[in-house]
Amino acid sequence: SDTEATYLALRDDVALIDRTRAGRLEYSGTDALDLISRLSTNELLSLEIGHGAATVLTTPKGRIVDVLIVSRLVNSLLVLTSWEGRQKVLEHIDFFTFGEDVAASDITCHTGSYAIAGPNAPDLMLSMAGLKLERYANAAVSFGSIDASVVRTDFLGLPAYDLIVHANSMPSLREEHLSPANASDLVVAGPDAVETVRVERGVPAYGAELSESYNPLEANLMSLVSFTKGCYVGQEVI
């Protein structure tokens, strides 16, 4: 629903958001982290397993391809993108891949995701799954028989945890673990409530502020830019 109550729950308390329409890519290989670091604005090479960072994938002219949330898993990288931009991200990274040991896979259509978001999301995740994650950190969690990867994305500028599961497990996860009866009267925030909070908090979105019409400064993304990491594509312009 998109009532005022669900908007207020997302803004001031906690709400559930269907995040299936987000891009989910998997990169493996010994050079994957180094490659994405050389193509984007933030420092990634120091990431340890279980941690992550947000970074801006930029063109040689310093324009925005998309914002990536890069999570380092045990044997691979999970890269979250916008739904509309994921193919462009794949093509952009592939264009700059030469002899590196890197393999890419688009797992978007084989997976789904719910987000628990809002100021009180950390308390709910702690009570539901015993998780206490810093921003962009990740963990493997089981909800009953359902295995999930949890990434703290904070994608609306508020605490937010993406629960990523196999697509076939989405109905069970919702009904058995994320229903109001099982998750402290958790309400569902629909697109209008999400968009309102996004605009209020000045978070850029793909197709609006995230496009090759803008650079990271113009999209208020300078917190995702490292000025000490060394060379990356678009660095001189930025």
C-alpha positions in Angstrom: 0.0 0.0 0.0 1.0 3.6 -0.4 -0.9 5.2 2.4 0.5 8.0 4.6 1.0 5.4 7.3 3.4 3.3 5.3 5.3 6.4 4.3 5.6 7.4 7.9 6.6 3.9 8.9 9.5 4.0 6.4 10.6 7.5 7.3 10.3 7.2 11.1 10.2 3.5 12.0 10.7 0.4 9.8 9.0 -1.0 6.6 9.4 -3.8 4.1 10.2 -3.0 0.5 10.2 -5.4 -2.5 13.7 -4.9 -4.0 13.4 -7.5 -6.7 13.8 -4.7 -9.2 17.5 -4.1 -8.4 20.4 -5.3 -10.4 22.4 -8.2 -8.9 25.7 -9.1 -10.5 28.3 -11.6 -9.5 32.0 -11.2 -10.3 34.6 -13.9 -9.6 38.3 -14.3 -10.4 41.5 -13.1 -8.8 41.4 -9.8 -10.6 37.7 -8.9 -10.1 38.2 -6.5 -7.1 41.2 -4.8 -8.7 39.3 -4.3 -12.0 36.2 -2.7 -10.5 38.4 -0.5 -8.3 40.3 0.7 -11.4 37.0 1.6 -13.1 35.2 3.4 -10.3 35.7 6.2 -7.8 36.0 4.6 -4.4 38.8 2.7 -2.8 38.0 -1.0 -2.9 41.2 -2.9 -2.6 41.3 -2.9 1.2 37.9 -4.6 1.5 37.9 -7.7 3.5 35.5 -10.6 3.3 32.2 -9.6 4.8 32.7 -5.9 4.0 31.7 -3.7 1.1 31.6 -0.1 -0.2 29.6 2.1 -2.6 31.4 3.4 -5.6 30.5 5.3 -8.8 31.3 3.6 -12.1 32.4 6.4 -14.4 33.1 7.0 -18.1 36.5 8.4 -19.3 34.8 11.8 -19.2 33.9 11.4 -15.6 30.2 10.9 -16.2 28.1 8.5 -14.2 27.3 5.0 -15.5 25.7 3.8 -12.2 26.3 3.6 -8.5 27.5 0.2 -7.4 27.4 -1.4 -4.0 30.3 -3.9 -4.0 30.1 -6.6 -1.3 33.1 -9.0 -0.9 31.9 -12.5 -0.3 34.1 -15.6 0.4 34.7 -16.5 -3.2 33.2 -13.7 -5.3 31.9 -10.1 -5.3 28.2 -9.3 -5.2 27.6 -6.1 -7.1 24.3 -4.3 -6.7 23.2 -1.9 -9.4 20.0 -0.2 -10.5 17.6 -2.4 -12.4 17.8 -0.4 -15.6 21.5 0.1 -15.5 22.7 -3.4 -14.9 23.3 -4.3 -18.5 25.1 -1.1 -19.1 27.3 -1.9 -16.1 28.1 -5.3 -17.4 29.0 -4.0 -20.9 31.1 -1.1 -19.4 33.2 -3.4 -17.2 33.5 -5.9 -20.0 34.8 -3.2 -22.4 37.7 -2.4 -20.0 38.4 -6.1 -19.4 41.4 -7.4 -21.3 43.6 -10.2 -19.9 42.3 -10.1 -16.3 41.1 -13.2 -14.5 37.4 -12.0 -14.2 34.1 -13.8 -14.8 30.8 -11.9 -14.7 27.3 -13.3 -14.2 23.9 -11.5 -14.1 22.0 -13.3 -11.3 19.2 -10.7 -11.2 16.5 -12.9 -12.7 17.5 -16.0 -10.6 17.3 -14.1 -7.3 14.9 -11.8 -5.5 15.3 -9.4 -2.6 13.3 -7.8 0.1 14.6 -4.8 2.1 14.0 -4.0 5.7 14.4 -0.2 5.9 13.9 2.6 8.2 15.5 4.1 11.4 14.5 1.0 13.4 15.6 -1.5 10.9 18.8 -2.3 12.8 16.8 -3.3 15.9 14.5 -5.5 13.8 17.4 -7.3 12.1 19.1 -7.9 15.4 15.9 -9.5 16.8 15.1 -11.5 13.7 18.5 -12.7 12.6 21.0 -11.7 15.3 22.7 -9.4 12.8 24.5 -6.2 13.6 26.1 -5.0 10.3 27.9 -1.7 9.6 27.1 0.1 6.4 27.7 -2.0 3.2 28.7 -5.1 5.2 27.3 -8.5 4.4 26.5 -11.8 6.0 25.1 -15.2 5.1 21.9 -16.0 7.1 19.3 -18.7 7.2 15.7 -18.0 7.7 14.4 -21.4 8.5 15.3 -23.5 5.4 15.9 -20.4 3.3 19.5 -19.3 2.8 20.0 -15.6 2.3 22.7 -13.1 1.7 22.1 -9.9 3.7 23.7 -6.7 2.6 23.3 -3.4 4.5 22.8 -1.1 1.6 21.2 2.0 3.2 19.9 2.7 -0.3 17.5 5.5 0.8 19.9 7.2 3.1 18.3 5.3 6.0 19.4 2.0 7.5 18.3 -0.7 5.0 19.1 -4.4 4.7 18.7 -6.2 1.5 17.7 -9.9 2.0 18.8 -11.7 -1.2 17.5 -15.2 -1.9 16.8 -17.5 -4.8 13.8 -16.3 -6.7 11.8 -19.5 -5.8 12.2 -18.7 -2.1 10.7 -15.2 -2.3 7.1 -16.3 -1.5 8.2 -18.4 1.5 10.4 -15.7 2.9 7.6 -13.2 2.7 4.9 -15.5 4.2 6.8 -17.3 6.8 9.3 -14.7 8.0 8.4 -11.2 6.9 4.6 -11.2 7.4 3.2 -8.7 10.0 2.6 -11.6 12.4 6.2 -12.7 12.3 8.0 -9.4 12.0 6.6 -7.0 14.5 3.7 -5.6 12.4 6.1 -4.9 9.5 4.2 -2.9 6.8 5.0 -2.8 3.1 6.1 0.5 1.6 5.1 0.8 -2.0 6.8 2.8 -4.8 5.2 6.1 -3.9 6.4 6.0 -0.3 9.8 4.9 -1.4 10.1 7.6 -4.0 8.9 10.3 -1.5 11.6 9.3 1.0 14.2 9.1 -1.7 13.5 12.7 -2.9 13.2 14.0 0.6 16.6 12.6 1.5 18.3 13.7 -1.7 19.3 10.3 -2.9 20.0 10.2 -6.7 18.3 7.6 -8.8 19.1 6.0 -12.2 17.5 7.8 -15.1 17.2 11.0 -13.1 20.5 12.1 -11.4 22.4 8.9 -12.3 23.2 9.2 -15.9 25.9 10.3 -18.3 24.5 13.8 -18.2 26.0 14.3 -14.8 29.3 13.7 -12.9 29.5 12.6 -9.2 29.8 16.1 -7.9 26.5 17.2 -9.6 24.7 14.1 -8.2 25.9 14.8 -4.6 28.1 11.6 -4.6 31.4 13.0 -3.6 31.4 10.9 -0.4 31.9 7.9 -2.7 35.0 9.4 -4.3 38.5 8.7 -3.0 41.1 11.3 -3.6 44.0 9.1 -2.5 43.4 5.7 -4.2 45.3 6.4 -7.4 44.2 6.1 -11.0 40.7 5.1 -12.2 38.7 5.8 -15.4 37.5 9.4 -15.3 39.7 10.4 -12.5 41.3 13.4 -14.1 38.0 15.0 -15.0 36.5 14.4 -11.5 
